[in-house]
Amino acid sequence: MKLYLLFFFFLTLHALPGLPRSTADKPPFFLLAGDSTTAVQSTNGGGWGNGFIQTTLAKGAKGQNYGHNGATTVSFRAGGDWGTLLKKVEEVKANYQPYVTIQFGHNDQKPTANITIAQYTSNLETFVGDVRNAGGVPVLVTPLSRRQYDNSTGVPTIIRSLENERVATIKAAKKTGASYIDLNRASTVYLNSIGPVSAHMYDLKTGDSTHLNAAGSQVFGGMVAGLIIQDFPQLGDAGYGTTFCGWFFAALSNSHLSQYLDLGVFLVMGATLQVLAHALRTWLPPFPLFAVTFFFASLGQAYQDTYANTFVASVKAAHRWLGFIHAMYMAGCLAGPFISTAVASAGARSRWELFYTAPLGLGIINFALVVFAFRESLALKRPTQGEMDSSQEARQKGPMQEIQKTLAQPSVWILSLYFFFFLGAVITAGGWIVEYLVHVRNGDLNDMGYVPAGFYGGGFLGRLILAEPTYRWGERRMVFIYVLLCVGLELVFWLVPNIITEAVAISLLGFFSGPFFATGISVASKLFTVDIRSSALAFIFVLGQVGGAIFPAVTGIMAAKVGVSVLQPMLVGLLGATGVSWLMLPKSRLHHD
């Protein structure tokens, strides 16, 4: 009964990322240059600028909107706005890292502006040079799409009236080596997905399909934030830092708490922390508290993950049950994007924070089932007579001795490396597949967004189907065979320029990498004695989380410099390192028959 109920916990593990936050030495200061589609909301205009500044900047970061109604790349300079902005860059650069977003085009394309595409491109290139000379980081932004639809085909489709300006902006960025974000493409895809009824709910006033009301400013401001993070991953994410802190705290506290808490208490405590985190998120608290929810969630996950795996690894036919519960994790990964897409597609009526009602509901069910299944172990541990007779100093030394014994085991470090590289590969692949297919293979974002579903779906099936043959034919042997297959499939994904072939390859890669996690836990249960098993798993999970956070960020940093095609050699290297670390595990005590 306990085994069947644990799967609800693994369904709740996949969460959406948080809001951007600087992890650099200096906090960022965003200065926004642009026309009315960037400017503050007023009777004559309004864009994404204030939504970006007011709702996406973390504590410590600042921003100022210099968007000007009716501005072109010529008038913005001639009217003095550009000079004022550059002075601000000089003023703040001692204490902040200035980032200057530059988005024009709506007024430059008007015949009355008398600005050719060549002049428009040249003006943007000059802006880039000015920002660099002033000490800032330029970010060119392709112009926000107008919410004007073509209904001639029967399917409302956004009229791409700013395509020339989009191409020119990208050309200017590539010529100068500046970063750019393709807001035009992203907003076009989004507006096509929600349709005209929802799209016009963002209009500043009836009939105005160019300017944004407050709700539209928040939606497209958030879109800009997400695009910037892709180009500047060093700006980070509040979720990554606080999530790691949760896992790290769990690893440190595990040995101490295990003296006093039984299995059921750990699992219920973990379930409670996750319910608390998701409940706070649905309320949409102030940003600092929203960031703290990732600490609560990861701390709860760490306790439940550690002790659920420890418990399942000790039962009969553990390999099957480990495969089952970790398949449920992949089911959560598979379901999460579909739920979040439905929320995002609701347009201005959407309250995105209500996405968290889904994991909240699962978390409540998880809490109830864990309480029911482990009701017999919901108690504090009673010390034995020997423990009562021992000194307080001896009892305090116990946890430290357990930690020292754990860290002295070479297998702990080898398995940590295995999970470090494996989770780095899986999370990097899941996070960058779409970006690669869109920018390198020129795939349509509407279609490419479903490719990760094939990857996660493959992982779900692999964890269910391959658990038994992996155990029967030898865990060490089979995982290494799977690694070779995954490297081969990754090479197909890299070298065959066909999107359908690549989608199939990445789905099969998910399938054959499916058993990696559960088999690693199964092997750990054989390598580590009972007295250090939970602390060893906690430490291994922390190192795995580090890999899952570091490698996607490293990929992003490299992609910003040399392009997203760097994803492929990165994945080949990570998968190869996973295989090498697996072969380093001792052969003794592993199941081979």
NORPEVEN-V239809 format. One record per residue. N is the residue number from 1. SS is DSSP state (hx for helix, st for strand, lp for the rest). Layout:
BEGIN
N,SS
N,SS
END
This chain:
BEGIN
1,lp
2,hx
3,hx
4,hx
5,hx
6,lp
7,hx
8,hx
9,hx
10,hx
11,hx
12,lp
13,lp
14,lp
15,lp
16,lp
17,lp
18,lp
19,lp
20,st
21,lp
22,lp
23,lp
24,lp
25,lp
26,lp
27,st
28,st
29,st
30,st
31,st
32,st
33,st
34,st
35,lp
36,lp
37,lp
38,lp
39,lp
40,lp
41,lp
42,lp
43,lp
44,lp
45,lp
46,lp
47,lp
48,lp
49,hx
50,hx
51,hx
52,hx
53,hx
54,hx
55,hx
56,hx
57,lp
58,lp
59,lp
60,lp
61,lp
62,st
63,st
64,st
65,st
66,lp
67,lp
68,lp
69,lp
70,lp
71,lp
72,lp
73,lp
74,lp
75,hx
76,hx
77,hx
78,hx
79,lp
80,lp
81,hx
82,hx
83,hx
84,hx
85,hx
86,hx
87,hx
88,hx
89,hx
90,hx
91,hx
92,hx
93,lp
94,lp
95,lp
96,st
97,st
98,st
99,st
100,st
101,st
102,st
103,st
104,lp
105,lp
106,lp
107,lp
108,lp
109,lp
110,lp
111,hx
112,hx
113,hx
114,lp
115,lp
116,lp
117,hx
118,hx
119,hx
120,hx
121,hx
122,hx
123,hx
124,hx
125,hx
126,hx
127,hx
128,hx
129,hx
130,hx
131,hx
132,hx
133,hx
134,hx
135,lp
136,lp
137,st
138,st
139,st
140,st
141,st
142,lp
143,lp
144,lp
145,lp
146,lp
147,lp
148,lp
149,st
150,st
151,lp
152,lp
153,lp
154,lp
155,lp
156,lp
157,st
158,st
159,lp
160,lp
161,lp
162,lp
163,hx
164,hx
165,hx
166,hx
167,hx
168,hx
169,hx
170,hx
171,hx
172,hx
173,hx
174,hx
175,hx
176,hx
177,lp
178,lp
179,st
180,st
181,st
182,lp
183,hx
184,hx
185,hx
186,hx
187,hx
188,hx
189,hx
190,hx
191,hx
192,hx
193,hx
194,hx
195,hx
196,hx
197,hx
198,hx
199,hx
200,hx
201,hx
202,hx
203,st
204,lp
205,lp
206,lp
207,lp
208,lp
209,lp
210,lp
211,lp
212,st
213,lp
214,hx
215,hx
216,hx
217,hx
218,hx
219,hx
220,hx
221,hx
222,hx
223,hx
224,hx
225,hx
226,hx
227,hx
228,hx
229,hx
230,hx
231,hx
232,lp
233,hx
234,hx
235,hx
236,lp
237,st
238,hx
239,hx
240,hx
241,hx
242,hx
243,hx
244,hx
245,hx
246,hx
247,hx
248,hx
249,hx
250,hx
251,hx
252,hx
253,hx
254,hx
255,hx
256,hx
257,hx
258,lp
259,lp
260,lp
261,st
262,lp
263,hx
264,hx
265,hx
266,hx
267,hx
268,hx
269,hx
270,hx
271,hx
272,hx
273,hx
274,hx
275,hx
276,hx
277,hx
278,hx
279,hx
280,hx
281,hx
282,hx
283,hx
284,lp
285,lp
286,lp
287,hx
288,hx
289,hx
290,hx
291,hx
292,hx
293,hx
294,hx
295,hx
296,hx
297,hx
298,hx
299,hx
300,hx
301,hx
302,hx
303,hx
304,hx
305,hx
306,hx
307,hx
308,hx
309,hx
310,hx
311,hx
312,hx
313,hx
314,lp
315,lp
316,lp
317,lp
318,hx
319,hx
320,hx
321,hx
322,hx
323,hx
324,hx
325,hx
326,hx
327,hx
328,hx
329,hx
330,hx
331,hx
332,hx
333,hx
334,hx
335,hx
336,hx
337,hx
338,hx
339,hx
340,hx
341,hx
342,hx
343,hx
344,hx
345,lp
346,lp
347,hx
348,hx
349,hx
350,lp
351,lp
352,hx
353,hx
354,hx
355,hx
356,hx
357,hx
358,hx
359,hx
360,hx
361,hx
362,hx
363,hx
364,hx
365,hx
366,hx
367,hx
368,hx
369,hx
370,hx
371,hx
372,hx
373,hx
374,lp
375,hx
376,hx
377,hx
378,lp
379,lp
380,st
381,lp
382,lp
383,lp
384,lp
385,hx
386,hx
387,hx
388,hx
389,hx
390,lp
391,lp
392,hx
393,hx
394,hx
395,hx
396,hx
397,hx
398,hx
399,hx
400,hx
401,hx
402,hx
403,hx
404,hx
405,hx
406,hx
407,hx
408,lp
409,lp
410,hx
411,hx
412,hx
413,hx
414,hx
415,hx
416,hx
417,hx
418,hx
419,hx
420,hx
421,hx
422,hx
423,hx
424,hx
425,hx
426,hx
427,hx
428,hx
429,hx
430,hx
431,hx
432,hx
433,hx
434,hx
435,hx
436,hx
437,hx
438,hx
439,hx
440,lp
441,lp
442,lp
443,lp
444,lp
445,hx
446,hx
447,hx
448,hx
449,lp
450,lp
451,hx
452,hx
453,hx
454,hx
455,hx
456,hx
457,hx
458,hx
459,hx
460,hx
461,hx
462,hx
463,hx
464,hx
465,hx
466,hx
467,hx
468,hx
469,hx
470,hx
471,hx
472,hx
473,lp
474,lp
475,hx
476,hx
477,hx
478,hx
479,hx
480,hx
481,hx
482,hx
483,hx
484,hx
485,hx
486,hx
487,hx
488,hx
489,hx
490,hx
491,hx
492,hx
493,hx
494,hx
495,hx
496,lp
497,lp
498,lp
499,hx
500,hx
501,hx
502,hx
503,hx
504,hx
505,hx
506,hx
507,hx
508,hx
509,hx
510,hx
511,hx
512,hx
513,hx
514,lp
515,hx
516,hx
517,hx
518,hx
519,hx
520,hx
521,hx
522,hx
523,hx
524,hx
525,hx
526,hx
527,hx
528,lp
529,lp
530,hx
531,hx
532,hx
533,hx
534,hx
535,hx
536,hx
537,hx
538,hx
539,hx
540,hx
541,hx
542,hx
543,hx
544,hx
545,hx
546,hx
547,hx
548,hx
549,hx
550,hx
551,hx
552,hx
553,hx
554,hx
555,hx
556,hx
557,hx
558,hx
559,hx
560,hx
561,hx
562,hx
563,lp
564,lp
565,lp
566,hx
567,hx
568,hx
569,hx
570,hx
571,hx
572,hx
573,hx
574,hx
575,hx
576,hx
577,hx
578,hx
579,hx
580,hx
581,hx
582,hx
583,hx
584,lp
585,lp
586,lp
587,lp
588,lp
589,lp
590,lp
591,lp
592,lp
593,lp
END
